[in-house]
Amino acid sequence: MTKEDKLRLGKTLWAIADQLRGSMNADDFRDYMLAFLFLRYLSDNYEEAAQKELGVDWPELAEDDRCSPLALWYKENPDDSEEFEAILRRKVHYSIKPQYLWRSIAEQARTQDKELLNTLQGSFKFIEYESFSSKFQGLFSEINLGSEKLGKTYKERNSRLCTIIQKIAEGLGEFPSGSDLLGDAYEYLIGQFAAGSGKKAGEFYTPQQISTILSGIVSLDSQDPTTGKRNKLRQVLDFACGSGSLLLNVRRQMGKHGVGKIYGQEKNITTYNLARMNMLLHGMKDTEFEISHGDSLLNDWDILSEANPAKKIEFDAVVANPPFSYRWEPNESLAEDFRFKGYGLAPKSAADFAFLLHGFHFLHREGTMAIILPHGVLFRGGAEAKIRKKLLQEENIDTVIGLPAKLFYSTGIPVCILVLKKCKKYDDILFINACEHFEKSKRQNILLSEHIEKIIETYQFRREEERYSRRVSLEEIEENDFNLNISRYVSTAEPEEQVDLEAVHQKLSLLEEQIHEAKEEHNQYLKELGLNVLA
């Protein structure tokens, strides 16, 4: 399917969402819509595997029969169903009972079956507790099918759900089935809901254009980016992963087999569930990713809290878009935390450096970290200045990239990307000032492909370009008191035009002569008229 078709599907589903949500809050309706899309993906993928496994035994239905062929096979082969499910679990890593498949539920919606709501609840519960061999409890915990937002009575809620699911089924029916297609539609809808959520969008979504920059950078060889993309990233971490779009972008850059395992952590429970669905929707098996619900600043994920350096898990790539200038509660125990010891604690008013140091601690010696932060981290004083100075003196900051304003749904401020390494080849710091390289749009500015490629290639080949990029020595930065304000090193101001004083003088002399001649001529006319002449 073409890129245009994928975009058309996303727009079709968004139009359905816009039409059906009525007075319901967009964030609430988002959770229903994305959950149904997820169920459709799991069902399609499962039925496709089942048909392949059964081969000629796959039931052929009459043209007007809308039930699931798998449901018919189960009915005709009750003694074989358990063994069949075990086979499919080994192949697709999960199983779904025929009555819980999207095809069955969509048919209930079409016929306005009064048991639809109960079937949906059973389906969600089965997926959470029985479908997967690993634990996916709470995957639908934020989706309340009994909410009065859907209707005051069971009948009203059931009717509303029938309408929503029928419309989604009709919209999807216009397009061929395919896991990649549904994954792209899911991402598109997350982006559209983020656009309508304003400041809340920053909790769960990093715009694709910015994700592409970060993933493009970390996918390159850490020591010598000019050699191109790494063959494989064994482990990738995003400790503030939101809906997981940034992690998936890294996987897309590297190819499906270019990443060993993906790790993400997310504090918001709703967003955490969106991320887990997003991974599965993009064809990842449950063994290929691990998303944890928790607080990165407190480091409450057991796989990251190992104090023994010999047992510490490390990542070839760390990417993150943590909340900007987040207020946190640093204390004495955190001051002794292995992530912050030797650097100091970020101030209570802004946890930006706390997030950075958390991710940096788990970066492999040969790895690359790229993190999105507000510009304040580049020049603020106090505790942040001390952390910044130590990172610079230990040659951990490789590149500083300034982006245009109004790229995010959650804020209009310009942001920067810091690229960090524990062992870097170059002893200078590359500054890229891309603040003026964008296309204006009504609500937000847009980075076109040429803007994104220019940033990545400038980083890759460490190119210097007037008013855009420059390699700066640590000595010069030290002279500026370790201030990393980008405009100090790469100014975008247009150079003033050189003034040729001799040419200006000649022009003024000529003008004075012309004025004198004109005045003489004018006075001659005044004399003839008997009027006073000009002095």
VEXKOL-776991 format. One record per residue (C-alpha): residue in three letters; y, x, z. Coordinates in pm, whole numbers, m for minus. Layout:
# VEXKOL-776991
{residu ala; y Y; x X; z Z};
...
***
This chain:
# VEXKOL-776991
{residu met; y 0; x 0; z 0};
{residu thr; y 346; x 129; z m89};
{residu lys; y 624; x 210; z 155};
{residu glu; y 816; x m88; z 18};
{residu asp; y 524; x m323; z 91};
{residu lys; y 497; x m192; z 446};
{residu leu; y 869; x m250; z 495};
{residu arg; y 834; x m600; z 350};
{residu leu; y 554; x m680; z 597};
{residu gly; y 766; x m556; z 885};
{residu lys; y 1056; x m773; z 772};
{residu thr; y 826; x m1073; z 725};
{residu leu; y 695; x m1043; z 1081};
{residu trp; y 1045; x m985; z 1218};
{residu ala; y 1169; x m1301; z 1046};
{residu ile; y 881; x m1493; z 1207};
{residu ala; y 970; x m1349; z 1548};
{residu asp; y 1337; x m1434; z 1501};
{residu gln; y 1249; x m1788; z 1396};
{residu leu; y 994; x m1865; z 1667};
{residu arg; y 1127; x m1709; z 1983};
{residu gly; y 1391; x m1980; z 2026};
{residu ser; y 1569; x m1937; z 2357};
{residu met; y 1309; x m1689; z 2487};
{residu asn; y 1436; x m1344; z 2578};
{residu ala; y 1366; x m1099; z 2293};
{residu asp; y 1186; x m855; z 2524};
{residu asp; y 952; x m1129; z 2647};
{residu phe; y 874; x m1248; z 2296};
{residu arg; y 822; x m887; z 2186};
{residu asp; y 532; x m853; z 2428};
{residu tyr; y 356; x m1164; z 2290};
{residu met; y 417; x m1069; z 1929};
{residu leu; y 296; x m711; z 1964};
{residu ala; y m8; x m816; z 2167};
{residu phe; y m116; x m1054; z 1889};
{residu leu; y m65; x m783; z 1629};
{residu phe; y m278; x m551; z 1842};
{residu leu; y m553; x m812; z 1867};
{residu arg; y m545; x m853; z 1489};
{residu tyr; y m586; x m475; z 1445};
{residu leu; y m879; x m446; z 1686};
{residu ser; y m1048; x m743; z 1518};
{residu asp; y m1000; x m617; z 1161};
{residu asn; y m1123; x m270; z 1251};
{residu tyr; y m1425; x m409; z 1436};
{residu glu; y m1523; x m653; z 1161};
{residu glu; y m1487; x m382; z 897};
{residu ala; y m1724; x m156; z 1093};
{residu ala; y m1963; x m445; z 1156};
{residu gln; y m1976; x m537; z 786};
{residu lys; y m2044; x m175; z 693};
{residu glu; y m2320; x m153; z 953};
{residu leu; y m2489; x m479; z 855};
{residu gly; y m2463; x m415; z 482};
{residu val; y m2655; x m682; z 289};
{residu asp; y m2714; x m873; z 615};
{residu trp; y m2343; x m953; z 644};
{residu pro; y m2326; x m1334; z 617};
{residu glu; y m2170; x m1487; z 304};
{residu leu; y m1960; x m1791; z 394};
{residu ala; y m1863; x m2086; z 182};
{residu glu; y m1516; x m2060; z 28};
{residu asp; y m1373; x m2327; z 258};
{residu asp; y m1542; x m2189; z 572};
{residu arg; y m1279; x m2015; z 785};
{residu cys; y m1498; x m1906; z 1076};
{residu ser; y m1593; x m1543; z 1139};
{residu pro; y m1900; x m1416; z 949};
{residu leu; y m1980; x m1213; z 1259};
{residu ala; y m1993; x m1531; z 1467};
{residu leu; y m2255; x m1668; z 1226};
{residu trp; y m2457; x m1344; z 1245};
{residu tyr; y m2451; x m1359; z 1628};
{residu lys; y m2572; x m1719; z 1615};
{residu glu; y m2859; x m1629; z 1382};
{residu asn; y m2953; x m1304; z 1563};
{residu pro; y m2909; x m1360; z 1939};
{residu asp; y m3176; x m1107; z 2035};
{residu asp; y m3014; x m826; z 1834};
{residu ser; y m2653; x m868; z 1943};
{residu glu; y m2667; x m636; z 2245};
{residu glu; y m2816; x m347; z 2047};
{residu phe; y m2571; x m412; z 1764};
{residu glu; y m2274; x m390; z 2004};
{residu ala; y m2406; x m60; z 2140};
{residu ile; y m2416; x 83; z 1786};
{residu leu; y m2059; x m25; z 1717};
{residu arg; y m1939; x 115; z 2049};
{residu arg; y m2060; x 456; z 1937};
{residu lys; y m1879; x 420; z 1605};
{residu val; y m1546; x 252; z 1689};
{residu his; y m1556; x 305; z 2068};
{residu tyr; y m1525; x m65; z 2159};
{residu ser; y m1671; x m410; z 2100};
{residu ile; y m1534; x m765; z 2078};
{residu lys; y m1724; x m1091; z 2108};
{residu pro; y m1695; x m1308; z 1792};
{residu gln; y m1510; x m1588; z 1973};
{residu tyr; y m1237; x m1341; z 2072};
{residu leu; y m1176; x m1202; z 1722};
{residu trp; y m840; x m1271; z 1559};
{residu arg; y m1008; x m1468; z 1280};
{residu ser; y m1158; x m1712; z 1536};
{residu ile; y m834; x m1743; z 1733};
{residu ala; y m624; x m1792; z 1418};
{residu glu; y m857; x m2076; z 1314};
{residu gln; y m811; x m2238; z 1655};
{residu ala; y m436; x m2210; z 1605};
{residu arg; y m455; x m2363; z 1257};
{residu thr; y m649; x m2662; z 1389};
{residu gln; y m430; x m2691; z 1700};
{residu asp; y m737; x m2650; z 1921};
{residu lys; y m652; x m2746; z 2279};
{residu glu; y m867; x m2459; z 2410};
{residu leu; y m669; x m2186; z 2232};
{residu leu; y m482; x m2071; z 2543};
{residu asn; y m804; x m2040; z 2744};
{residu thr; y m969; x m1848; z 2459};
{residu leu; y m673; x m1607; z 2443};
{residu gln; y m690; x m1545; z 2816};
{residu gly; y m1062; x m1477; z 2784};
{residu ser; y m998; x m1244; z 2491};
{residu phe; y m735; x m1038; z 2675};
{residu lys; y m953; x m1013; z 2985};
{residu phe; y m1256; x m905; z 2779};
{residu ile; y m1057; x m632; z 2601};
{residu glu; y m917; x m503; z 2930};
{residu tyr; y m1243; x m489; z 3123};
{residu glu; y m1535; x m487; z 2880};
{residu ser; y m1440; x m384; z 2527};
{residu phe; y m1391; x m13; z 2592};
{residu ser; y m1613; x 231; z 2776};
{residu ser; y m1299; x 389; z 2921};
{residu lys; y m1068; x 186; z 3143};
{residu phe; y m793; x m24; z 2986};
{residu gln; y m726; x m248; z 3284};
{residu gly; y m381; x m398; z 3285};
{residu leu; y m330; x m358; z 2911};
{residu phe; y m200; x m717; z 2893};
{residu ser; y m72; x m734; z 3251};
{residu glu; y 284; x m812; z 3142};
{residu ile; y 178; x m1089; z 2904};
{residu asn; y 179; x m1412; z 3099};
{residu leu; y 13; x m1684; z 2892};
{residu gly; y 80; x m1928; z 3174};
{residu ser; y 455; x m1864; z 3173};
{residu glu; y 690; x m2162; z 3164};
{residu lys; y 883; x m1969; z 2899};
{residu leu; y 611; x m2088; z 2662};
{residu gly; y 623; x m2444; z 2795};
{residu lys; y 621; x m2638; z 3120};
{residu thr; y 270; x m2777; z 3082};
{residu tyr; y m60; x m2635; z 2957};
{residu lys; y m36; x m2864; z 2656};
{residu glu; y 313; x m2741; z 2565};
{residu arg; y 215; x m2376; z 2611};
{residu asn; y m101; x m2421; z 2405};
{residu ser; y 96; x m2592; z 2128};
{residu arg; y 362; x m2317; z 2123};
{residu leu; y 96; x m2046; z 2105};
{residu cys; y m79; x m2231; z 1822};
{residu thr; y 246; x m2231; z 1624};
{residu ile; y 323; x m1863; z 1691};
{residu ile; y m27; x m1742; z 1602};
{residu gln; y m51; x m1964; z 1294};
{residu lys; y 279; x m1831; z 1160};
{residu ile; y 178; x m1470; z 1226};
{residu ala; y m158; x m1530; z 1056};
{residu glu; y 16; x m1683; z 753};
{residu gly; y 262; x m1393; z 735};
{residu leu; y m15; x m1133; z 757};
{residu gly; y m221; x m1329; z 506};
{residu glu; y 26; x m1239; z 230};
{residu phe; y m74; x m874; z 261};
{residu pro; y m405; x m687; z 234};
{residu ser; y m565; x m591; z 565};
{residu gly; y m555; x m230; z 679};
{residu ser; y m518; x m39; z 1005};
{residu asp; y m237; x 184; z 873};
{residu leu; y m48; x m123; z 759};
{residu leu; y m66; x m291; z 1100};
{residu gly; y 26; x 33; z 1275};
{residu asp; y 338; x 65; z 1060};
{residu ala; y 424; x m302; z 1118};
{residu tyr; y 390; x m248; z 1494};
{residu glu; y 626; x 51; z 1479};
{residu tyr; y 873; x m145; z 1267};
{residu leu; y 878; x m434; z 1514};
{residu ile; y 924; x m201; z 1811};
{residu gly; y 1225; x m54; z 1629};
{residu gln; y 1370; x m398; z 1552};
{residu phe; y 1325; x m519; z 1910};
{residu ala; y 1481; x m193; z 2030};
{residu ala; y 1784; x m253; z 1807};
{residu gly; y 1836; x m589; z 1973};
{residu ser; y 1785; x m460; z 2327};
{residu gly; y 2094; x m239; z 2348};
{residu lys; y 2088; x m4; z 2646};
{residu lys; y 1738; x m113; z 2745};
{residu ala; y 1602; x 26; z 2416};
{residu gly; y 1624; x 380; z 2547};
{residu glu; y 1342; x 293; z 2786};
{residu phe; y 1086; x 261; z 2513};
{residu tyr; y 1195; x 387; z 2174};
{residu thr; y 1309; x 710; z 2009};
{residu pro; y 1446; x 641; z 1658};
{residu gln; y 1209; x 773; z 1390};
{residu gln; y 1473; x 995; z 1233};
{residu ile; y 1512; x 1191; z 1558};
{residu ser; y 1137; x 1189; z 1629};
{residu thr; y 1087; x 1351; z 1289};
{residu ile; y 1318; x 1640; z 1381};
{residu leu; y 1137; x 1710; z 1708};
{residu ser; y 789; x 1678; z 1557};
{residu gly; y 891; x 1892; z 1259};
{residu ile; y 1005; x 2169; z 1493};
{residu val; y 705; x 2175; z 1730};
{residu ser; y 455; x 2160; z 1443};
{residu leu; y 580; x 2496; z 1309};
{residu asp; y 435; x 2826; z 1427};
{residu ser; y 601; x 2911; z 1758};
{residu gln; y 636; x 3286; z 1710};
{residu asp; y 725; x 3289; z 1341};
{residu pro; y 828; x 2944; z 1210};
{residu thr; y 882; x 3093; z 862};
{residu thr; y 503; x 3105; z 820};
{residu gly; y 497; x 2726; z 826};
{residu lys; y 297; x 2466; z 1011};
{residu arg; y 36; x 2555; z 1270};
{residu asn; y m326; x 2482; z 1179};
{residu lys; y m379; x 2281; z 1494};
{residu leu; y m207; x 2173; z 1813};
{residu arg; y m478; x 2158; z 2077};
{residu gln; y m283; x 1944; z 2322};
{residu val; y 53; x 1768; z 2296};
{residu leu; y 254; x 1623; z 2588};
{residu asp; y 536; x 1371; z 2610};
{residu phe; y 610; x 1315; z 2980};
{residu ala; y 851; x 1025; z 2912};
{residu cys; y 662; x 878; z 2620};
{residu gly; y 801; x 523; z 2601};
{residu ser; y 605; x 333; z 2335};
{residu gly; y 449; x 658; z 2212};
{residu ser; y 635; x 679; z 1880};
{residu leu; y 732; x 1044; z 1931};
{residu leu; y 372; x 1150; z 2002};
{residu leu; y 251; x 961; z 1697};
{residu asn; y 516; x 1132; z 1486};
{residu val; y 378; x 1472; z 1591};
{residu arg; y 29; x 1354; z 1495};
{residu arg; y 163; x 1231; z 1160};
{residu gln; y 323; x 1572; z 1095};
{residu met; y 1; x 1755; z 1176};
{residu gly; y m240; x 1512; z 1011};
{residu lys; y m511; x 1308; z 1185};
{residu his; y m724; x 1615; z 1259};
{residu gly; y m434; x 1848; z 1336};
{residu val; y m401; x 1746; z 1700};
{residu gly; y m679; x 1788; z 1956};
{residu lys; y m560; x 1540; z 2218};
{residu ile; y m239; x 1356; z 2297};
{residu tyr; y m107; x 1314; z 2651};
{residu gly; y 175; x 1085; z 2757};
{residu gln; y 325; x 955; z 3080};
{residu glu; y 545; x 650; z 3121};
{residu lys; y 701; x 497; z 3432};
{residu asn; y 773; x 146; z 3299};
{residu ile; y 454; x m64; z 3310};
{residu thr; y 539; x m277; z 3006};
{residu thr; y 626; x 26; z 2796};
{residu tyr; y 316; x 206; z 2920};
{residu asn; y 102; x m77; z 2784};
{residu leu; y 295; x m71; z 2453};
{residu ala; y 213; x 299; z 2422};
{residu arg; y m160; x 247; z 2481};
{residu met; y m170; x m29; z 2219};
{residu asn; y 33; x 184; z 1979};
{residu met; y m216; x 470; z 1999};
{residu leu; y m512; x 243; z 1922};
{residu leu; y m319; x 63; z 1648};
{residu his; y m271; x 394; z 1470};
{residu gly; y m643; x 456; z 1451};
{residu met; y m677; x 681; z 1755};
{residu lys; y m1001; x 658; z 1951};
{residu asp; y m974; x 619; z 2327};
{residu thr; y m1110; x 974; z 2367};
{residu glu; y m824; x 1121; z 2160};
{residu phe; y m540; x 1027; z 2392};
{residu glu; y m456; x 981; z 2755};
{residu ile; y m154; x 780; z 2864};
{residu ser; y m72; x 771; z 3235};
{residu his; y 141; x 521; z 3425};
{residu gly; y 355; x 716; z 3669};
{residu asp; y 672; x 908; z 3755};
{residu ser; y 702; x 1250; z 3590};
{residu leu; y 969; x 1368; z 3833};
{residu leu; y 730; x 1312; z 4126};
{residu asn; y 446; x 1465; z 3921};
{residu asp; y 201; x 1199; z 4035};
{residu trp; y m45; x 1248; z 3746};
{residu asp; y m347; x 1427; z 3888};
{residu ile; y m415; x 1636; z 3575};
{residu leu; y m65; x 1789; z 3606};
{residu ser; y m49; x 1829; z 3983};
{residu glu; y m295; x 2120; z 4005};
{residu ala; y m117; x 2397; z 4198};
{residu asn; y m372; x 2667; z 4110};
{residu pro; y m232; x 2853; z 3805};
{residu ala; y m586; x 2931; z 3685};
{residu lys; y m662; x 2560; z 3655};
{residu lys; y m324; x 2452; z 3515};
{residu ile; y m336; x 2246; z 3196};
{residu glu; y m102; x 2376; z 2923};
{residu phe; y 22; x 2226; z 2598};
{residu asp; y 86; x 2377; z 2256};
{residu ala; y 370; x 2129; z 2205};
{residu val; y 590; x 1940; z 2451};
{residu val; y 829; x 1675; z 2322};
{residu ala; y 1045; x 1434; z 2518};
{residu asn; y 1335; x 1194; z 2514};
{residu pro; y 1384; x 1134; z 2888};
{residu pro; y 1649; x 895; z 3025};
{residu phe; y 1991; x 1060; z 3007};
{residu ser; y 2164; x 1166; z 3331};
{residu tyr; y 1908; x 973; z 3536};
{residu arg; y 1984; x 948; z 3910};
{residu trp; y 1699; x 1079; z 4121};
{residu glu; y 1621; x 1177; z 4480};
{residu pro; y 1567; x 1554; z 4513};
{residu asn; y 1440; x 1663; z 4856};
{residu glu; y 1313; x 1968; z 5045};
{residu ser; y 952; x 1927; z 4933};
{residu leu; y 1061; x 1913; z 4569};
{residu ala; y 1258; x 2234; z 4621};
{residu glu; y 924; x 2405; z 4686};
{residu asp; y 752; x 2231; z 4394};
{residu phe; y 592; x 2482; z 4155};
{residu arg; y 785; x 2328; z 3862};
{residu phe; y 1129; x 2392; z 4012};
{residu lys; y 1077; x 2691; z 4241};
{residu gly; y 1283; x 2984; z 4122};
{residu tyr; y 1520; x 2761; z 3926};
{residu gly; y 1656; x 2523; z 4187};
{residu leu; y 1684; x 2147; z 4179};
{residu ala; y 1888; x 1944; z 3932};
{residu pro; y 2170; x 1748; z 4101};
{residu lys; y 2110; x 1398; z 4232};
{residu ser; y 2348; x 1254; z 3972};
{residu ala; y 2162; x 1390; z 3669};
{residu ala; y 1789; x 1470; z 3649};
{residu asp; y 1816; x 1615; z 3297};
{residu phe; y 1714; x 1967; z 3399};
{residu ala; y 1444; x 1832; z 3631};
{residu phe; y 1282; x 1664; z 3330};
{residu leu; y 1323; x 1980; z 3124};
{residu leu; y 1167; x 2206; z 3389};
{residu his; y 879; x 1962; z 3439};
{residu gly; y 783; x 1982; z 3072};
{residu phe; y 857; x 2352; z 3041};
{residu his; y 622; x 2437; z 3328};
{residu phe; y 326; x 2300; z 3133};
{residu leu; y 419; x 2464; z 2802};
{residu his; y 165; x 2717; z 2673};
{residu arg; y 282; x 3076; z 2621};
{residu glu; y 244; x 3032; z 2245};
{residu gly; y 383; x 2678; z 2242};
{residu thr; y 714; x 2508; z 2153};
{residu met; y 908; x 2249; z 2350};
{residu ala; y 1175; x 2022; z 2199};
{residu ile; y 1366; x 1786; z 2426};
{residu ile; y 1656; x 1546; z 2367};
{residu leu; y 1934; x 1570; z 2627};
{residu pro; y 2300; x 1475; z 2673};
{residu his; y 2555; x 1746; z 2589};
{residu gly; y 2646; x 1782; z 2958};
{residu val; y 2344; x 2008; z 3017};
{residu leu; y 2508; x 2267; z 2791};
{residu phe; y 2819; x 2320; z 3002};
{residu arg; y 2810; x 2141; z 3339};
{residu gly; y 2851; x 2368; z 3643};
{residu gly; y 2692; x 2385; z 3987};
{residu ala; y 2312; x 2369; z 4012};
{residu glu; y 2281; x 2300; z 3639};
{residu ala; y 2472; x 2618; z 3553};
{residu lys; y 2228; x 2822; z 3765};
{residu ile; y 1925; x 2669; z 3592};
{residu arg; y 2081; x 2720; z 3249};
{residu lys; y 2166; x 3084; z 3329};
{residu lys; y 1809; x 3163; z 3442};
{residu leu; y 1656; x 3002; z 3132};
{residu leu; y 1891; x 3207; z 2913};
{residu gln; y 1836; x 3534; z 3095};
{residu glu; y 1460; x 3491; z 3073};
{residu glu; y 1499; x 3424; z 2698};
{residu asn; y 1346; x 3078; z 2712};
{residu ile; y 1613; x 2889; z 2516};
{residu asp; y 1550; x 2944; z 2146};
{residu thr; y 1771; x 2690; z 1966};
{residu val; y 2049; x 2444; z 2050};
{residu ile; y 2100; x 2156; z 1804};
{residu gly; y 2395; x 1918; z 1817};
{residu leu; y 2336; x 1574; z 1662};
{residu pro; y 2588; x 1310; z 1547};
{residu ala; y 2702; x 1028; z 1773};
{residu lys; y 2568; x 670; z 1752};
{residu leu; y 2210; x 754; z 1655};
{residu phe; y 2051; x 575; z 1952};
{residu tyr; y 2027; x 206; z 2033};
{residu ser; y 2086; x 280; z 2401};
{residu thr; y 2401; x 496; z 2382};
{residu gly; y 2677; x 591; z 2140};
{residu ile; y 2723; x 942; z 2277};
{residu pro; y 2620; x 1245; z 2071};
{residu val; y 2312; x 1423; z 2205};
{residu cys; y 2154; x 1763; z 2163};
{residu ile; y 1804; x 1900; z 2114};
{residu leu; y 1701; x 2206; z 2313};
{residu val; y 1412; x 2411; z 2175};
{residu leu; y 1240; x 2622; z 2441};
{residu lys; y 966; x 2884; z 2433};
{residu lys; y 804; x 3102; z 2698};
{residu cys; y 760; x 3388; z 2455};
{residu lys; y 998; x 3397; z 2158};
{residu lys; y 1035; x 3643; z 1876};
{residu tyr; y 1415; x 3657; z 1850};
{residu asp; y 1649; x 3774; z 2123};
{residu asp; y 1940; x 3562; z 2002};
{residu ile; y 2000; x 3186; z 2030};
{residu leu; y 2038; x 2975; z 1717};
{residu phe; y 2312; x 2710; z 1728};
{residu ile; y 2303; x 2424; z 1478};
{residu asn; y 2605; x 2193; z 1471};
{residu ala; y 2489; x 1892; z 1271};
{residu cys; y 2738; x 1650; z 1425};
{residu glu; y 2908; x 1575; z 1091};
{residu his; y 2593; x 1547; z 878};
{residu phe; y 2501; x 1178; z 869};
{residu glu; y 2557; x 852; z 684};
{residu lys; y 2774; x 586; z 844};
{residu ser; y 2629; x 241; z 902};
{residu lys; y 2763; x m76; z 1061};
{residu arg; y 2601; x m49; z 1403};
{residu gln; y 2465; x 303; z 1402};
{residu asn; y 2485; x 628; z 1215};
{residu ile; y 2183; x 729; z 1009};
{residu leu; y 2023; x 1065; z 942};
{residu leu; y 1898; x 1071; z 583};
{residu ser; y 1597; x 1279; z 480};
{residu glu; y 1825; x 1557; z 351};
{residu his; y 2000; x 1577; z 691};
{residu ile; y 1667; x 1596; z 874};
{residu glu; y 1524; x 1855; z 636};
{residu lys; y 1838; x 2069; z 664};
{residu ile; y 1808; x 2082; z 1045};
{residu ile; y 1437; x 2167; z 1037};
{residu glu; y 1472; x 2429; z 763};
{residu thr; y 1771; x 2590; z 935};
{residu tyr; y 1557; x 2621; z 1249};
{residu gln; y 1255; x 2741; z 1052};
{residu phe; y 1431; x 3018; z 862};
{residu arg; y 1704; x 3080; z 1121};
{residu arg; y 1968; x 3045; z 854};
{residu glu; y 2335; x 3096; z 921};
{residu glu; y 2590; x 2878; z 744};
{residu glu; y 2963; x 2852; z 798};
{residu arg; y 3061; x 2547; z 1005};
{residu tyr; y 2692; x 2455; z 1050};
{residu ser; y 2473; x 2723; z 1209};
{residu arg; y 2499; x 3064; z 1369};
{residu arg; y 2278; x 3312; z 1557};
{residu val; y 2452; x 3414; z 1880};
{residu ser; y 2365; x 3711; z 2099};
{residu leu; y 2297; x 3669; z 2469};
{residu glu; y 2585; x 3912; z 2535};
{residu glu; y 2833; x 3674; z 2371};
{residu ile; y 2694; x 3380; z 2565};
{residu glu; y 2721; x 3582; z 2887};
{residu glu; y 3087; x 3654; z 2802};
{residu asn; y 3131; x 3275; z 2789};
{residu asp; y 2978; x 3244; z 3138};
{residu phe; y 2648; x 3109; z 2995};
{residu asn; y 2826; x 2803; z 2858};
{residu leu; y 2630; x 2660; z 2563};
{residu asn; y 2896; x 2419; z 2437};
{residu ile; y 2808; x 2417; z 2066};
{residu ser; y 3165; x 2406; z 1933};
{residu arg; y 3238; x 2739; z 2108};
{residu tyr; y 2997; x 2909; z 1872};
{residu val; y 2993; x 2687; z 1563};
{residu ser; y 3319; x 2505; z 1498};
{residu thr; y 3323; x 2230; z 1237};
{residu ala; y 3702; x 2247; z 1204};
{residu glu; y 3824; x 2303; z 850};
{residu pro; y 3997; x 2643; z 813};
{residu glu; y 4374; x 2617; z 767};
{residu glu; y 4495; x 2682; z 415};
{residu gln; y 4655; x 3025; z 367};
{residu val; y 5031; x 3003; z 314};
{residu asp; y 5185; x 3231; z 46};
{residu leu; y 5528; x 3293; z 201};
{residu glu; y 5664; x 3468; z m110};
{residu ala; y 5576; x 3171; z m330};
{residu val; y 5729; x 2928; z m78};
{residu his; y 6047; x 3139; z m65};
{residu gln; y 6078; x 3137; z m445};
{residu lys; y 6023; x 2761; z m455};
{residu leu; y 6295; x 2702; z m193};
{residu ser; y 6539; x 2929; z m379};
{residu leu; y 6476; x 2735; z m702};
{residu leu; y 6530; x 2402; z m523};
{residu glu; y 6857; x 2525; z m371};
{residu glu; y 6981; x 2632; z m717};
{residu gln; y 6886; x 2291; z m862};
{residu ile; y 7067; x 2114; z m577};
{residu his; y 7382; x 2323; z m638};
{residu glu; y 7382; x 2243; z m1012};
{residu ala; y 7329; x 1871; z m948};
{residu lys; y 7610; x 1869; z m693};
{residu glu; y 7853; x 2036; z m935};
{residu glu; y 7772; x 1781; z m1206};
{residu his; y 7811; x 1491; z m960};
{residu asn; y 8150; x 1617; z m838};
{residu gln; y 8273; x 1637; z m1198};
{residu tyr; y 8209; x 1263; z m1239};
{residu leu; y 8384; x 1191; z m909};
{residu lys; y 8698; x 1383; z m1024};
{residu glu; y 8712; x 1184; z m1345};
{residu leu; y 8705; x 864; z m1142};
{residu gly; y 8972; x 987; z m902};
{residu leu; y 8740; x 991; z m607};
{residu asn; y 8691; x 1250; z m333};
{residu val; y 8436; x 1513; z m423};
{residu leu; y 8146; x 1625; z m206};
{residu ala; y 8210; x 1929; z 10};
***
